Amino acid sequence: MKIKLFLLFTFYFLFISCEKLDETNKPNVIIFIADDISWDDFGCYGNNQVNTPNIDLLAKNGIIFNNTYLTTSSCSPSRNSIITGRYPHNTGAAELHTSPPIDMISFPEILKDNGYYTLQAGKFHMGEYAKRGFSEVHDDKKINGLGGENYWEKAILNRPKEKPFFMWMASYDAHRTWGENKFANTHNPDKIIVPDYLIDGDLTRKDLADYYDEITRFDFHIGKVIEKLKEQNVFQNTLIIVMSDNGRPFPHSKTRLNDQGVKTPFIIHYPNINESKGKISNSLISSIDIAPTIIDLANINPIKSFQGLSFKKLLIDPNKKFRNYVFAEHNWHDYEAHQRMVRDDSYLYIINSRSNFPLTGPLDAINSPTYIDLTNALKNNVINSKQSEIFIKPRPKEELYKLNDDPYQFNNLMNKNIVPENYIVLKQKLNEWILTTGDNIPNKLTKDWYLKEQEQYNQSSLLKTSDFGIRGEMPGFYLNAVKNNNKGPF
């Protein structure tokens, strides 16, 4: 009898322990999301000017994804798209500083409902619906500090230890204007190599150096979080993603649908599923695929509202092919706009329904020292074709680029006598995506809120238009795109 009781007690104890182990063995997840950083602005992506040792080490021991695309190159629409797994026009918040409806579902909410402790710390820039998904929200700039990272370490220390966790750690780095930074002067302006689409001048060199200093601050705080994860012995079971919400806040990048605008750095470190180190994936991924992948890794059933799909198989074998196409959209961001983009393995195609406007960039880009160098070069007629591209108007209504030959998209093949056959396929796929996901061009788009020529360095007296504060119709609104879950071509 005593033996039977002992065996019964032992079985019960093991059963309870296994249940607890299964619960705690769910992967912890941290997304480090930077503000306004282009895909090639980390050392692990070949930028030997910027100092990012902690990110580079994660990449060395994890997977570098070379072809991950955001759905837009504007902050809040991009973040809302990532967190809902939906295209911007399908969130009802396709324009800057707009919010999805309160009943929109985010993946942190799903994790929270399935036993996860969920926390946000740093820049929020999403709607009230998203706050519902977090056990804690720390979006107070007084707590977060100038770079947005000051609460990150405390978040690891203060979390409930009995639950798996998801943390959305969002920096203000590297958003303009540049603030105080203990990493100031980490990068010497005299040693900066200026890309050939910008002017190699003193203002631009200093601007890029200050920008890199903020990226280094972002990297430093990632390193501090990793230290805490290791101290708590949870680093091994924590999936870490490092990415950005849109391109660098410079002309030719932020708000563009080129690689400098919508291609994001994307690094995943997760020892529990990928034991090999230093892997590279060249497969196409969309940012709407992040939500279903995390839900899949947490062993939660697929969510109907997600328009993306899980790329879990790439974490096991990065050499596998995933997507055939990725799509992106550019809508109002300070200025009237409506562009759509599709990319396959070789070509990138853009259609521009507001070709009468130049693409000088958003307000923070045209208030930058770099923009002063560009405008001075234009006035003095000492500017090359790549540098002057932002001032072109009217612009081409269609653009097609072969990416291997033209990594920064300056050679528009639509201007050539012979257009590649890929043009027809990509145009058909883009039209199919527009039709099936409920996208459209509203009759009344939001107009320019600001004049395109501003008084430099004077943020307190921005030159506004008579349309300031007036919203037009959101793309997809007429077609009720917020209720459309169609994934479009894959």
C-alpha positions, 0 to 999 in steps of 0.5 A: 500500500505504501509503495502504491501511495509513493508511486501515485505521489511521484506520478502526480508530482511529475505530472504537475512538474511537466505541466509547469515545464510546458507552460514555462517552456513557451518561448519568451519573445522580445522585439527591439524596434528602432525608429527610422533606421534603414536596412543597411545601417547596422554593422552586420549588414556591411556598414563598417562606419556604425558601431553596433557590437551587440546587434552584430553579435546577435546576428553572428549567433542567429539569422540575418534576413536580407529581404524583409520588407515593411508594408509602409515607410511611415512610423505609426502605420508600419507599427500598426501593420506589424502588430496586427499582421495586416496591411495598412489600408486593412487596419483603417490607419493607413496614414501617419498619426491615425489609429485602427478601430478599437476592436482590432486584434493585435498579436500581444492581445492574443499572447496575453489571453494565452497566459503571456505577460506582455509589456511595452516600453518606449515609443508607442505610436499605436492606437488605444486598441493596442494598449489592450494587449499589454499587461503594462505600457510604459510610454512616458518619455520621462521614464523612457529617457531621450532614446526611449530605452531607459526602462528596458532593463527594469522591465526584465528585472520586474517581470513576473517570473512564473509566466512566459513573456512578450516585450515590445521594446521600442526606441525613439532612436534614431528619430530626429531631432537628435537629442542629448546622447552620451554616445555623442562623437562616437562617430567622427564626421570627418571619417563618414563615407557619404552615399552618392545620393547625398552631398558630401558636405560638412552638414551632411557628414555631421548629420550622418555622424549624429544619426549613427550615434543614436543607433549606437545608443539603441545597440548599447541598451540591447546589450544591457537587456541581453545581460539581464536575460543571461543573469536570469537564465532565460536568454536561451529560451528568448526569441529576439528580433531586431528591426526598424519601423521604416527607413532612415530620416533622410531624403531618398529614404523615409516615406519612400517605397525603395529599399532605403524606405521599406526594407528593414534590418531583420535579425532573429536570435533564438538558440532553442530552435536554431542551433546553427550560427551565422545563418543568412536567409535571402527569402522574401518576408513581409512584416505582416508575417511576424505576428503569425510566426510568433503565434505559431511559435507559441503553439496558438491556433492561426488567427483569421484576421492575420493577412501574413503567414508564419515563416517558422520554417525559415528559423529551422532552415533559413535556405528555404523559400518563403514568399514570392512577393511582398507589397507595400504602400505609401499614403499621407505622411505630412504630404499628399501621397498614394503609391503602391509597390510589389517586389519579387526575387529580382525586380521592384515595381512602383506605381505612383498615382500622385506623380505631379509631386516630388518626393523630397521626403517627410517634414523631418527630412526637409528640415535636416542639415542634409537637405540644406546641402542638397538644395544648395547644390541644386541652386548652384548646379553642382548636383548629380542625377542621383542627388537631384532625383528627389526634386523631380516633378512630375515623376514617372507614374511607373518605376521598375528596377532590377535589384541586383544591378541597381541596389538603390533604385536609380535606373528606372527600366520603364525609361528604356526601349525594352522593358523586361517581361517581369513588368507585366507579371508584377503589374498584374500581381500588384493589381490583384493585391489591390483588388483582393485586399480592398485597396483603392484611391479615394477621390479625396485624399488627405492634402499637404499639411505643410509647405514643402519649403520650410525655415530650416531648424525652426520646429516651433514655427512650421509653415502650415497649409490651409488644409492643415488638420483636415483628413481626407478619405482613408484608402480602403475605407469605401471598400470596408477594408478593415473587415477584409482578411484576404491575404492577396498573392503570396 
